[in-house]
Amino acid sequence: MENLSEIANYLKGKKARFADAREHLFREREIHTEDVRVEQITEQNVSGVGIKVLYENGWGYASTSATDMDSLRKAADKALALAKNADRSAAGKVELAAEPRHDAKFATKIKEDPFEVSVGDAVGALLRAGETILKGKDVIKAGSHLIFRNMKKKYANTEGSLIETEVYTVLTRIEATARANGEVKSRHYFPAPMNAGYEYFRGLDFQPNAERIAAEAREHCFAKSCAAGPSTLILDPEHLSLTMHESVGHPTELDRVLGYEESCAGRSFATMDKLNNFRYGSEIVNLVADNTLEGGLASCGYDDEGVECQKWHIVKDGILSGYGVNRELAHKMKMARANGTTRATKYSDVPITRMPNLYLAPGKKPLSKEELIAHTESGIYIEGMGSFSIDQMRLNMQFGGDAFWEIKNGKLAGMLKDVVYNAISYEFWRSCDAIADERSFQRSGFLTCGKGDPMQLAQMTHGASPARFRNIMVRRAK
Amino acid sequence: MDKTNLVIEKLLEHPVTDHVVLSRSRTETHHIRFSNNSVNRENLSKLEEEVNAEVGYEGRTGSYRTNDLSEAGIRHAVNKAYEAAKLLPKDPEYMPPVTESEFAAVRNFTPVFGELADENKYGILENAFKELKKAGLNSAGSLSTNPYKVEVSNNKGVRASHANCYSIFSLTAMTGNSSFKDSHYSKDFSDYDGEAFLANVIRNAGLSKNPAPLEPGKYTVVLSPSAVEELLMMFLWYNLDAKAIDEGRSALSKRAGQRIADEAVHIYSRPDHEKISLFPFCAQDAMPFIDFDMIKDGKLARPWCSRFYAARKGLRPTGRGPANVIFEGTEKSPEKLIAGVENGLYVNSFWYIRLVDLMDGIFTGMTRDGLFRIKDGKLAGSVNNFRFNQSIFDLFRNTAEIGKEKGMLYTSIPTITVRDFNFVSKTEF
């Protein structure tokens, strides 16, 4: 930690307005299985130091895998030189929001370090699931994917903050593919990825889920095609995770709103003039950003510009209420403080505004998932994630799903196929007329959220209870 | 031979098993991102050097990647890969390391690229900002130079090495209500003609202003090379794997021997293509990339296959992602293709393409950064963006004209004209 402080102060001595240094270890074990063989097992252990500097109004960033002072000074000099080049085209004064000085540590609470457990244990669990899947009638393929991740960071800046964080992450998924009736359909089991230790993986119930997805993949092959036209949809928590990610999470990243992502991920319809007055959803829609959520994939204590993780509303009672904001852009919102959601994937990556953990708050009135379906005369119940696409302003969205059931007279009446729905994002959220209560709340999330240039993949949790949406345009996929 | 390669040689001299592959990569990236006509915080320099150890043990394989290039670091990687391999069940698709005789087929090449000083790179950008501001436009994009080297060494005597570089200047120019994007691909920007590049972007950004409302439907479209690339690569990625085809998990499974495209459609790979050449061999195992046709005379010519699957089928492996993808073009300019359309649309880019139906090859996505009306053979202003749900087979069958190729990073793709392109909904801009 001392060398990081020293390098930040070295840059201060060279007239940097702000500088920070982040030592960042990224360790990941990844397993892919195909049927009952291990298709690929890889592990990576990559570490180094990234140095960010603000000189006048230009930013520069340089990284090095070596941590000796000589290498750090060279990287610092390079970052400073880049910042000076950037300053020549600076658009205006860069103002950083204040953040208290932190001398702090954060660590994911784990019982078992996944990297200390034999890979044979996890491989065994995945292959047993594969075996079970392949016993399913008409099943032609089983697959699985497992990631254990460990990110360890030390951070120091010119304001005197000294922060150490360590995060452990677990993600797994199994999949069955069936071929029957002239169709090929897949079905997956995707338990919520979590910041957790091996004990979380150990506690997952693969066998019954392997049997279930094998049967449902086959059933999907015999499903009738959906009818096209406006329909009522009930969406499960995993499906909603993807919907909220694309249509709420991304458009409320302030850097996107202000054009910083225009050339890649795009911009946003949710412009700042809409803050606190734009109806993003119906009155029952509350979308909460929470990087303090225990086990949340974006819960890291402090972000990569030294800001403490926080909780805030993105949409409150249906109204646009907040954004993900970094220290550089907070003043545009007249915010005194950034909200702690600026992260980098590896040491060589520049920290950028990333989506926080984001969830749809459960309905306040008592309503189980079963009651929600029972109170719906006709419609489609969708589980899981499938096809997903949205325009670069985050308006026109089209989603599929992993499995679909027809709802008839308040009951699930057999599977459907070929379902995709299409909506304008805010009209979709405005059409939400019921959300099940907290008993049905489930998490999901991603480790592969792409943003930035060069592209970085970030992780964040989402969550929801099943919710109902009225009058959504359903199209047949073919 | 530098220190790292000496360590690699030492470890291969006495390998822990009869299967040790050490692949080394070194990429020196200078990446300048900009937005709102100025360089933003993603203004970075990085040197990434990593070694991947792959160790096989009695028909099982483990791998471990590290950027600790000390002897202890690389030895640790080898040991961890070995430990992992030992714990796995035997792999029925296990393949031993590439042999010297397999590697002998490689056609290596030596790209020529020059240094590019920081001053020149920032100069290109500052000139672009100046010209765009003068035209009343905003900008976003990035400029990067990426020299790299890959080396693969194994205990069977293979020593593969290749150094190369790619550079990209990608520029989106925005009016208040529209945008237009173009990219220049290069080794080192020595071929960059700033005046022509900026004039084209500024002209088209101006043309994109104030998009007129238009309803979705089936239109004749002229697709730019980058639009074609995005759709084509998604299709190939999902459908061209030989094993998936044989197991009935590809849209091509039920189309064996059938015509899937207009007979003029020819898609192939040439690892040492004069412009689109990134690697002569696979950077993981040193297996040489080969020349092969993917689609020829309108039919599937040869799918992609791994070393294992190629051995089973008695074929040469292509890699499960070839060296590059080339869609054979003609000498017809984009203007000539546009001139041949009485009433249609010109699509500059697609965005967020995703699979909708695997077995029928249906994809969805949006238009982006320039959707122009074509009237009487000329571009006639822009229209609101659309979503499409489009079968790739219909697109191939309805390909009416093929124009000139544009070389991009991994592909060389022509502008094409397609009848009855299926736009299903519109958006608000």
Interface residues (C-beta under 8 A of the other chain):
Chain A: V36 R37 V38 E39 Q40 I41 T42 E43 Q44 N45 V46 S47 G48 K52 G58 W59 G60 Y61 A62 S63 T64 S65 K78 A79 A81 L82 A83 N85 A86 R88 S89 A90 A91 S118 V119 G120 V123 L127 I140 K141 T177 R179 E183 V184 L258 G259 Y260 E261 E262 S263 G266 F269 E328 S348 V350 I352 S387 F388 S389 I390 D391 Q392 M393 L395 N396 Q398 G400 D418 V420 N422 I424 G452 D453 P454 M473 R475 A477 K478
Chain B: T29 H31 I32 R33 F34 S35 N36 N37 S38 V39 N40 R41 E42 N43 L44 S45 K46 L47 E48 E49 E50 R60 T61 G62 S63 Y64 R65 T66 N67 D68 A77 K80 A81 A84 L87 L88 P89 D91 P92 E93 D118 E119 Y122 L125 E126 F129 N138 A140 G141 S142 S144 S170 L171 T172 M174 S179 K181 E247 G248 R249 W351 Y352 I353 R354 L355 V356 D357 L358 M359 D360 I362 T364 G365 M366 R368 N385 R387 N389 S391 V424 S425 K426 T427 E428 F429
